[in-house]
Amino acid sequence: MISNRLMNNKTVIANYFRWIARYGMALLSVFIFFFSLCTGARIYGGGIQGALLNSHNALPWLMLFLYLLLAWEWELVGGTIIIIIGLSLFYFFNLQGQRFFLEAFIFNLLIILLGMFFLVSWYLRTHSRELFK
C-alpha cells in the first residue's frame, strides 16, 4: 500500500515536470519566434511584407518549437536535444566580457532548465517501478 502511494506520487510529480516543461517551452518558443520575426521587420519596410522578408531570422526559433514537439512525444530524446541547444546558445550569443546580456543569459538557462524538466519527467516515469520493487 505504501509503495503504491509513493509510486503514484512519483507519477504526479512527473506529470508536474512534464506539463511545466511542455507549456513553458511552448510559451517561450512561440514568444521568441514572434519577437524575432517582428523586431527585424522594420528594416525591410515593416508590415507583413517586412515580416516575411525577415522570416529567415525566425527560423532557428521555429526549429526550437519543432524540437519541443519531438520532446512532447519522446521526452528523453527531445529533452537532451533541447539541453544541447541551450548550451550551444551560450557559444552563439558569446556571453562574455562586454557582450554579456543578462536577458540572454536567463533565456539560455531557462531553455536548459526546461530541457532538464523533460529528462526528470522521463526518469520518474521509467524508473518509478524499479525504485519500489
Secondary structure, 3 states (H helix, E strand, C coil): CHHHHHHHHHHHHHHHHHHHHHHHHHHHHHHHHHHHHHHCHHHHCCHHHHHHHCHHHCHHHHHHHHHHHHHHHCHHHHHHHHHHHHHHHHHHHCCCHHHCCHHHHHHHHHHHHHHHHHHHHHHHHHHHHHHCC
